[in-house]
Amino acid sequence: MDYNDYYIKIINKSNKRKYEKVIQLLEKENIRLDKNLDYTCGIFDNDDKLIATGSCYKNTLRCLAVDKFYQGMGFINKLISHLINEQYSRGNYHIFIYTKSDFRDIFVDLGFFEIEYIKNQIVFLENKKNGFNNFLKSLETSDLNKNQSIASLVMNCNPFTIGHQYLIEKASKENDIVHLFIVEEDASVFPYKIRKMLIEKGISHLSNIIIHSTGPYLISSSTFPSYFQKDSREAISSQANLDSHIFKKIANHLKINKRYVGTEPLSCTTKEYNKSLNNILNSAGIEVIEVPRIENNEDFISASKVRELLRNNYIEKIKEFVPKTTYDFLISKQGKEIISKIQQLQNVIHH
């Protein structure tokens, strides 16, 4: 076979004819087009037939498919090499793939390293041999006594509310040490640096909290690829299971024996997460403590509610939902810039 008879071409959404070919090829391979893509390419033959396609979103590779007739002929290697070069040109040198569990060996042979594998569901890989182990080593620990109670929370805080503060205070009061993981991935209207700053100010009175970034390992729902799942329910289940298994490794490293989570009456995603955490962490000897969401006279306290109030310009009402430190930021120049962005969004009620 002469690879000179085939060429790689960037495919933009504006090229409807070629983009439709991408969708058709993915569907043949039981893959749905991911809504989160910022680069798509295809391998074509001299008759302009699309025989392979792949995409990127930030530092992840997605929507990889090769026509059945051409599988096993090296086109996946050619595709991955091209996508990796694209990532390098963007300055992304740490690259991730989420894909079907039965594709694990293909990507291991291409130089990727397994982070987590869930049989019949999903495999999560990266191109750094010791990436996850180095992440574990980077996590700050503390001097441990054998009988210490060590708890944890994982939070996005978009933005930091009285509800978040209450949950952290409860964990702090009931445990010797609390490891607080903040979702680092910037898929929220409040950037990571702002969210981290608001949390630090809001819990400055607590002395037993150790703050960590989740890095790229605890997954954000907005970037988790669901394109190879049958439906949204299966996607949520896969994400929850993957997150739970990865957290179990983190918990073992830090000797964590409790995980605190807040309930979310209106979110089936959170319910699925909490169910998965209970099943996986409890079996590993890590207690999952579900704390009912607190209310005020207005409503359940949630970051979604705060964003909704901000979008509708009810700034004074925010005082009933956030600590003074968050409110003071929101009325600052930088806070007003974020509020302006929120007011341009159509939907701010998500979890």
N, C-alpha and C positions, 0 to 999 in steps of 0.2 A: 504494500500500500504506500502511495506517495502522499505524504502530508502536504505537499505543495498544491494538491488538488483541493485543499480545504483552507479556509481563512477565518479569522476571528474578527467580529465587528461589534462595536458598541451599539446597543439598541436603546433608543430613547422612546419615551411614551408618545412623543409627537409623531413617531413613525408607526402609525396604527397598523399597517399591514404586517410589519415585522414583529411588532409587539403581540399581535394576535397569534402569530406563529409560536411565540414563547408560551403563551397561555395554553395553546393546544398541546404542545409538547409536554408541558407540566401535567396537564390533565391526563394524558396518556399514561403517565407514570404515577398517577394517583396523588399528585401534589397540587395544592392550591396556590395561586399567586399571592405572595406575602404583601400585605399593605405597606410594610415598612421596608422600602428598598430605595437606595440612592445611586445604584449603578447596576446595569444589566448588560450582559454581552451574550453573543451566540457564536457557535462554530457552524459555518455554512459550507456546502459543497459548491462546485462550479455551476450547478443548476439552481443555486440560491435556495437549496433545501436546508432548513435548520436541523442539525443533527445533535446539537448539545447546547445547553444554556446554563448560565450561572449568574448570581447577583451578589451584591454586598449591601449591608446596612451598617454604617459606622465600621467597627472593627470585626464584624461577623461576616461569614460566608453563608449564603442562603440560596434556596430555590435551584439546587443543582440537579440536572437531569440530562441523561444521554438516551437518545432513541434506541429502543431495544435492539435493532438490527446492528447498531454500531458499538454496543456494549462489549467490553473486554478487548477493545482495540487500541487502548491508550488515550482515548479522547478525554477521559476524566482527568488524567494527568496534565494534559495540555490546557484544559479549562482551569484547573486549580492553579497551575503555574502562572497563568495570565492574571487570575484574580489576586493572587498573592503579590505579584508585581504592582498591580493597581493599589493594593493596600500599602505597600512600601512607598509608592509615590505620594501617598497622602500623609506619610509619616506614621502609619500604623504598623508597628512591628510585633505586636502581641495580638494574635488573630485567633478567633474562636469559631467553632462549628457546632451547631446542634443538629442532629439528624436522627433518622430511624436507627434503632439499636442494631438491626441486622446489617447496617452499612459500616459498622465499627471497623472491621478489618481493612476495608478499602482505604479509609482515611489514616489508619495507623500505618499502613504501607506507604502512604504519601507523606509521612513525617509528622503526623499529629499525635498528641499524647492524651490519653484518656484521663479526664477529671472524674467523671461519674458515669456509670452504666446501669441502666434499669432495663432488665430483660423484657422484651416484647413492647417496649415503649420508646426509650430515648437514650442517646449517648451524647455526652457533652465533652468536647475535645478542645485542645489548644495547641499552638505550635511551639510552646516553650516546654522543654523537658521537665524542668523543676518549677514551673510557674506556680502551681497551687501549693506545693510544699514550701516554697519561698514566701508565699502569702501567709501561710500558717506561722512560719518562723518570725514574720514581721509583727505579729499581733502581740501587743504589750500584755504581759502577764503580771502577776503579783506574788508576793511571798505567801505560800499556801500552808495552812494548817490542815491536818487530816480531816477534821470534822467541820470545816467551813462550809457555809451555804453559799454557792456561787450561782447567780442567776444571769439571765440575758434577755435582751429585747432587740428586735430588728425594726427600725422605723424609717419612714420617708420624711414625715413632718413637712407637709407642703400646704400651709406653713405650720409652725409649732403652736399647738393649742393648749388650753387648760386640760383637755383630755389626755394629751401626751404627757403633760407635766404630772398629772395625777397618777398615771400608770407607772412612770419612772419613780415617783416618790413612794408609791406602794412597794415596788420591788426593792427600792433602797432600804426602806424601813424593815422589810421582812428577811433581808439577806445581808451577809457580810460584804460581798462584792457583787457588783452588777456590771456586766459587759454590755455596753450599748452600741449596737451596730447601726450606722446611718447609711442609707442607700446612696451610693456615690454617683450612680449613673444620672446624668443630667437630662431626664425626660420630663421634668416638672417645671412649672412656671417659676417656682422659686429655685434658683441654682443651688447646687450642693454647698458651696461656700457660705451662702446666706443661711440655708437650713441649718448647717453645722453651727454657725455663729449664734443663731436664735436659740438652739438647743443649749449651747454652752451657757448663754446668759440666763436662760430659764431654769437651769438646774445648778447654778453656781453655789447654792446653799447646801448642796449634797456633796459629801466628801468621799463616798465609796463607789463612785461611777468611773468606769474606764471606757472612754469613747474610741470606737474603731470605725473605719470605713469598710463597707462591704466589698470594696474593690469590684472586679467584674464577675465575682463568683456567686453571690446571692442575687438571683435574677429579678429584674424589674419587669412587671407585666407588660409594660409598653414596648419592650424590646424583645421579649421572649417570642421566638418564631413559632407560629402555630400552623404553618403552611402544609406540614405533612401529617396533621391530625385530622381525623374524620369530621370533627365538629368542635364547637367552642367548649363544650363540656369536657371532651377528651383533652383538649389543649390545656384547660385549667388543671385537670387531674395530673397531666404530665409535668406541668410546671411546679405544682405543689409537691409532687413526689421528688422531683429533682432538687428543689430547694431544701426539702426536709433531709434528704440523704447528705447533701453537701453540708448543711448546718450540723448534722450529727458528727461529721469529721471535725468541724471547727470546735464543737462542744467537747469532744474527747480531748482535743489538744489543750483547751483552756480549763479542763476539769469542771465544765458547767454542768450543774445538775437540775436546773430549772429554766424553763423558757416561759416568759409572760407574754400573753397576746390579748389584745382587745377584741371584744365582739363587734360585729358590724351587722345590725339588724336588716339592712337593706342590700347587702352585698353577698351574692352567692359565691363570688370568688373568694372572699375572706372566709366564708363558712367551709369551702372546700379546702382552703389552706389549713385552717384549724383542725379539720378532720384528719388531714394527712399528717400534720405535726403530731397529733395525738397517737395515731397508729404507729408511726415510725419512731418517734422519740421515746414514747413510753416503753416500747419494747427494748430500747437501749438503756433504760434506767434513768431517763431524763423526764422529769415531771413537767407537763404542760399545764399552765395555770391560765384559764380564760377569765378575764376580768370584764364584767358588764360595762358597756360604755356609759359614761355619766351624762346627765341631762342638766339643763338649766330651765328657766321658765319658758324659754322659746322653743327648744328642740334638743335632740341629741347633739352633743358637741363633737364636731368632726371638721377636718380640714376642708372637705368638700363644701360643707355649709359656710365656712369662712370665705372660701373663694366665690361662692354664690352671692354672699352679702357684698363682697368687694366689687363683683361685676355689676351689681345693681346700685352701687355707690352708697350703701348703708354703712358708712364708716363708723358712726357712733355705736351701732349695734355690735360691732366687732369686739368692743370691750367686754361683752358678756361671754365671749368664746375664747379669748386668748389672754396670756399673761401680759402684764404691763410692758415687759421687755419686747414682746412681739408687737404690741400696739404702737409703742414708741418708734419702732422701726418702720411700721406701715405708714406713719404720718411723716416720715422723713423724706427727703428728696429721692433717695434710692428706692424707698418703699413705694412712693407714688409712681415711679417709673414702672414698677412691676404691676401695680394696680391698673395702670393704663393698658398694659398688655393683656391683663385678665379681662378687662372690659371690651376687648376686641374679639374675645373667644365666644363661640356659640355654645359650647358645652363645657362646664367646669365641674359637673357632678360625676366624678369617677373615683374609683378607690384603688 
